[in-house]
């Protein structure tokens, strides 16, 4: 569904953001 698509993109962004934050430390 559209909501699932948005949610999957959000999770992907959150994962990348979390990964970048850990990489900076």
N, C-alpha and C positions, 0 to 999 in steps of 0.2 A: 504493500500500500504506500501512499504518499508519505504517511507519517513514519512508516518503517524506514523509508528511504532517507528522510530527514534525520531520523534517529541514528542510522548507520553512519551518516556523514558527520554528525555531531560527535559520535564515539570515536571516529577516525581522527577528527581534529583534536579531540581531547587527548587521544593517545599520542599523537605527534607533539602536542604541546608539552605533555608530561615527559616525553622522551627528550625534547629539547632542553627542558628545565634541568633534567638530571645530567645532561651532557655538559651544561654550563658549569655545574658545581665542580 
